[in-house]
Amino acid sequence: MKLVLGRDDLAAAALSAAREAGAEPERVGIKPVHKASRGFVNASDVDLCELAIVTVLQAVAHGKPVLLLPVTTLGRHQHQTLVTLGRLSVADVEGHSVGVRAWSQTTGVWMRGFLTEQYGVDLRKVDWTTYEGHHVDGAEDPAWVKRAPEGTKLPADFLAGKVDFGIMGNELPADDRVRTAIDNAHEVAEQWSRDQGFIPVNHVVGVSKAAAAEHGAAVLAAYDAMRAVLTAKEEGGPFPLHPTGFEGLRGAFTKAADYALEQEVIPRAVDYDELVERTCAALGVTPSRLGG
């Protein structure tokens, strides 16, 4: 049973629990962790894998044998990820160029959703540039989005002024000229979460259908162990940063699915209960067993 998890504490807990449940688990060291997604989704080359929330939605929409295990490995506010070098602000996005690593990058899906929902931006009136393809075979960028030349990178293009705005999370370059396009972005993000009732989720855990059939007891044990770690470390606040259980993830998944459909990231609507039912059927459990 092969596992890819970016956090050492979650990996240690999952490995120990799976071993006690009778499996022979092995942690596969792939860094950054998103590089494991393509092989997992399209070839099931590992059994349990940390995945971006949008990758899960795309995988299900394209009929891949991927199940959601409701554990958040990365959650964060996102409004600060729209950045610029000049005097432009979020009010200037229409009619200007915006770069994002990939159209299906979860940070980009969240940020574009905020642009349409909070700022009235028509995404088709923006000059979008992407730099990578999708993790899910069969997924394509919308016709109104262009791809940067092979070998170019968003951080370099952004610092060179080749795009007016960038949507960047961990890849944000360290440069004193960089500033957020949304004034008081963190305060805006916190208010958005208060209005919505959750903090945006980036990464969760996926399980292959084959692993659910072969290692069901170990998968459930790994879920319990990871949930215990996250619950013990959860800091105070109105909403958990790393929610677990099907109900804990419902708000984030439902909103992300709405944004993804609007942005042509997924080819069809994906209802959250479809994800719940797929996982429960494969593992032979009721939703309540996984926090539903």
Number of C-alpha atoms within 10 A of each C-alpha: 18 16 21 25 25 22 12 9 12 19 19 15 19 28 24 17 23 24 16 15 17 11 19 14 18 16 18 15 12 13 11 8 18 18 12 21 25 17 14 25 27 16 12 20 16 21 23 28 29 26 29 26 26 27 27 26 28 29 21 22 17 16 8 19 18 29 27 23 26 25 24 26 24 19 18 15 23 26 26 21 23 27 24 24 21 13 8 17 17 17 12 15 22 17 12 14 17 23 28 26 23 21 28 29 23 22 29 23 26 23 20 23 22 18 20 15 12 10 13 12 19 14 19 14 13 17 18 21 22 21 18 21 16 18 24 23 14 10 19 16 19 12 8 12 16 15 17 17 11 8 7 12 16 26 20 12 15 23 18 11 13 13 22 21 29 28 28 22 18 7 10 15 14 8 9 7 9 17 18 21 24 19 13 11 17 15 13 16 20 16 12 18 16 13 9 13 14 22 24 27 27 25 24 26 21 28 24 25 22 14 21 23 13 15 20 20 18 25 25 21 21 26 23 19 21 24 24 14 14 20 14 9 9 13 12 8 7 11 15 18 21 25 26 26 20 23 16 19 23 19 18 22 23 15 15 23 25 16 22 27 17 18 20 16 24 25 15 16 13 20 13 18 13 11 20 21 16 17 25 20 13 16 20 13 14 14 17 11 13 21 14 15
